[in-house]
Amino acid sequence: MNIKLDEGFLFGLGAFETVAVYDGCPIFLEQHLERLASGLEFLGISRRVTAEEVYRFLRGQSLPSSGVLKIVVSEKNTLFLPRENPYKTEDYEKGFTVDFALSRRNETSRFVFHKTLNYGECIRERREAAAKGLNEAVFLNSRGEICEGTASNIFFVRNGQIVTPDISSGLLPGVMRGYLLERYDIREERLHGAEISRFDECFLTNSLMGVMPVLKFGSRLFETRETADRLGEDYQREYCLPGQA
């Protein structure tokens, strides 16, 4: 792999996408490439990636049936990095355990709305969460509002209504998040950290995990996962996926 040193690898001025690939087929590829292009435009980078390039690369790979393609773009580089999907059947069966991150999101920063290579804070918080036996850490912003996980968007169910943090709270609008917003009655609201005990259900989403039920958020144990299971099954059927694994 020949990487050219540029501002992407010196200062994080680059963008990336992680695409789920099932049996050689990239899921939500158009949406991922649109978001990638938006991030690159924000950074002032003219380089683009086309669907044809992605399919050409995948034809030369031997990915597992449930794989991942990470696309990284900076001023002088375009990288395609394949790997196995890390989420397994037992993750969905058990459900995730999460808690709040130690750091807070800066909702005034324009970088939080794009998937850039400025990802160190997320990685650090995710590693610290894992060291505590947690699956994910969730950010609050400077106003105490719930934003997102280090690698996920978050949803709650309250009296049968699905709610998710509003983008203005300072979060990356995930591709899977957009998929759910288009298909279901979901309210975008400013949600405060103190509200956790008032919710009946919680789940996380991203393009690799799909819909992940949350078993426990801090000290709050969620006894139901009906909505998460229903949405996850709908997603599997629509894209003919083998299951949440």
ChimeraX attribute file (.defattr): number of C-alpha atoms within 10 A of each C-alpha:
attribute: neighborCount
match mode: 1-to-1
recipient: residues
	/A:1	4
	/A:2	6
	/A:3	10
	/A:4	13
	/A:5	12
	/A:6	15
	/A:7	13
	/A:8	22
	/A:9	17
	/A:10	9
	/A:11	10
	/A:12	15
	/A:13	21
	/A:14	28
	/A:15	28
	/A:16	24
	/A:17	20
	/A:18	19
	/A:19	25
	/A:20	26
	/A:21	25
	/A:22	19
	/A:23	14
	/A:24	18
	/A:25	16
	/A:26	19
	/A:27	17
	/A:28	16
	/A:29	20
	/A:30	12
	/A:31	16
	/A:32	21
	/A:33	20
	/A:34	14
	/A:35	20
	/A:36	24
	/A:37	21
	/A:38	17
	/A:39	22
	/A:40	24
	/A:41	14
	/A:42	16
	/A:43	18
	/A:44	12
	/A:45	19
	/A:46	11
	/A:47	14
	/A:48	16
	/A:49	16
	/A:50	12
	/A:51	13
	/A:52	9
	/A:53	10
	/A:54	16
	/A:55	14
	/A:56	10
	/A:57	14
	/A:58	18
	/A:59	11
	/A:60	8
	/A:61	10
	/A:62	12
	/A:63	19
	/A:64	15
	/A:65	14
	/A:66	23
	/A:67	21
	/A:68	24
	/A:69	23
	/A:70	15
	/A:71	20
	/A:72	20
	/A:73	26
	/A:74	26
	/A:75	21
	/A:76	16
	/A:77	16
	/A:78	18
	/A:79	16
	/A:80	16
	/A:81	12
	/A:82	21
	/A:83	15
	/A:84	14
	/A:85	20
	/A:86	12
	/A:87	15
	/A:88	13
	/A:89	10
	/A:90	10
	/A:91	16
	/A:92	21
	/A:93	13
	/A:94	12
	/A:95	18
	/A:96	19
	/A:97	20
	/A:98	24
	/A:99	19
	/A:100	19
	/A:101	21
	/A:102	12
	/A:103	16
	/A:104	18
	/A:105	23
	/A:106	18
	/A:107	20
	/A:108	13
	/A:109	9
	/A:110	11
	/A:111	18
	/A:112	19
	/A:113	17
	/A:114	21
	/A:115	22
	/A:116	23
	/A:117	18
	/A:118	17
	/A:119	14
	/A:120	10
	/A:121	12
	/A:122	18
	/A:123	12
	/A:124	14
	/A:125	21
	/A:126	21
	/A:127	16
	/A:128	16
	/A:129	22
	/A:130	14
	/A:131	10
	/A:132	11
	/A:133	11
	/A:134	18
	/A:135	17
	/A:136	24
	/A:137	27
	/A:138	27
	/A:139	25
	/A:140	25
	/A:141	20
	/A:142	15
	/A:143	13
	/A:144	16
	/A:145	23
	/A:146	29
	/A:147	30
	/A:148	29
	/A:149	25
	/A:150	20
	/A:151	21
	/A:152	27
	/A:153	23
	/A:154	22
	/A:155	24
	/A:156	24
	/A:157	21
	/A:158	12
	/A:159	9
	/A:160	11
	/A:161	13
	/A:162	20
	/A:163	21
	/A:164	23
	/A:165	22
	/A:166	17
	/A:167	17
	/A:168	13
	/A:169	25
	/A:170	25
	/A:171	26
	/A:172	19
	/A:173	19
	/A:174	21
	/A:175	21
	/A:176	21
	/A:177	21
	/A:178	11
	/A:179	14
	/A:180	15
	/A:181	16
	/A:182	9
	/A:183	9
	/A:184	10
	/A:185	11
	/A:186	16
	/A:187	15
	/A:188	15
	/A:189	15
	/A:190	17
	/A:191	19
	/A:192	16
	/A:193	17
	/A:194	10
	/A:195	10
	/A:196	17
	/A:197	14
	/A:198	12
	/A:199	18
	/A:200	19
	/A:201	26
	/A:202	28
	/A:203	24
	/A:204	25
	/A:205	24
	/A:206	21
	/A:207	22
	/A:208	23
	/A:209	21
	/A:210	23
	/A:211	29
	/A:212	26
	/A:213	26
	/A:214	27
	/A:215	22
	/A:216	19
	/A:217	20
	/A:218	14
	/A:219	11
	/A:220	16
	/A:221	15
	/A:222	18
	/A:223	12
	/A:224	15
	/A:225	18
	/A:226	12
	/A:227	19
	/A:228	24
	/A:229	17
	/A:230	11
	/A:231	16
	/A:232	20
	/A:233	16
	/A:234	12
	/A:235	19
	/A:236	15
	/A:237	11
	/A:238	8
	/A:239	11
	/A:240	10
	/A:241	15
	/A:242	12
	/A:243	15
	/A:244	22
	/A:245	17
